[in-house]
């Protein structure tokens, strides 16, 4: 038996951190690897040592097998953990690790290779008596044979690239007329993407569930299953919510599927942790899809209900230890669910969202585990998977785990990039989801893509939190006495007028609004936002957190600034509020005749006096700020009703300069 003393983790982000955590617990030293883009990443800082392996693109760093092995040998690591993704299912890489004298923490290269071709895997499963979707996986790949076989299978039909993976290279054919064209296109695609144009035909199962089994084996012939995970909630074949136990399995069906999973594992001499994937049709028939020969993203839900640490078990197996568990003692305790939080924009086709995280905060909560690779300040770039974190919630039953998950998602403050946080919340609150009526097209069937942006209470309260924040910021600046003069202590968009309550112009989405407020005492504010009147009491300020009592209800708010945007989180949801530097536009909504100063400055020249008639575009007043002149023009034909300022006077941004009375021609 070998002993592992130091592990190189050939991965990044949350999975690298996850593996490090167990290594630390076991007293095993860790070596991280990083690309130039990840120099300051948490997974690098947390490791005992870390090796730079190349530029940002994964193809030049995390996928450079030779460099990874060199880094392991150079730091004296005796084992390599591939994580998932990247090179984790690359049999050649596993072989090279072993040849270099490293322990590869995963199954044997032969097992990995055995599952590399979907057709070969299917043929093997048929021989072992594991059910596969009715279809064709033969070696005769002539168009005539494929067409003939397709007609036998019937429609709808799914064409898969035998060498495919990650949901790529699949095509649905709904009717015979599409068949020939689809076969040709699929072949071209497969050749281009995988360098292999072998195709596989399967009956397309409508609205199936995705149910997979965790398996675990050692090198001494023990192979166990650690129950199922249901991963039916997918978007573009990407899992976003995973749970265990599956609401669809009876004990009897679970036993049959587990049996099939173990058969599949035995057929390829499996050791280490792996996953056997099935689809389950609405009639309760299940079919083998594939074996993933690595740890899965969603492994924490299995850990939550079995109480096991899968990485610990992987390390023990890799050292050649015998598993000390028996199938009979494994139990599913309670229910667990995982949500994947992605940096993506649900309101714009789920495109990846990039930027700097100005806030990432989730307090510890009972029954909740967070596996994340980011922190406040992290840059979310274009080079890697946009998954920011996984939130895993456990409970006595499905309702309790989901309640805990919903609460954790609500409490998560993530600012600076768009995320699917609210989309996840909407999904798990959907009545069909609550009933457990899941299938792989659930999202298309039940959830519209656009978030309902209209949420008046959330928005009004966010504005109140902004007003208090701006007020505190201003006070801080005034007290700091930075010598910049009274004019500059005022924030853009701020109007301080003796005759009126201060006003601030804010924008949420497309809606611009003037919010007026009065600081009655140091703690008490009266805030008017549109038609909402709020009595706001500042209970506690522990920036970026504010505890506010708004009309008698206390809530915590987190407010973080990103230039002129204030991101506000509260239990009501998250919203980004822009502080408008430019007053006239916002105020026109209220009174089109008000002419307000767009900036702090000095009145250089008044070009009109009360009673003057002006034409649209005629100069009204010239201001001077930072040695630049700026002339305001009449927005329409009007009579000058009032002039509020004098030449030479200092004015603030948003201060009223004059008032016009519109003249209709
Ligand atoms: P990949 O290796 O590319 O991930 P899989 O064969 O594992 O491909 O299938 C990925 C997903 O595609 C499954 O989770 C399921 O949602 C869907 N799928 C695969 N085969 C079928 C089928 N025969 N009928 C319906 N859906 C399928």
Boltz pocket constraint, residues with backbone or C-beta under 6 A from the ligand:
constraints:
  - pocket:
      binder: B
      contacts: [[A, 133], [A, 158], [A, 164], [A, 165], [A, 166], [A, 167], [A, 168], [A, 202], [A, 203], [A, 204], [A, 205], [A, 206], [A, 208], [A, 210], [A, 237], [A, 277], [A, 279], [A, 289], [A, 290], [A, 440]]
      max_distance: 6.0
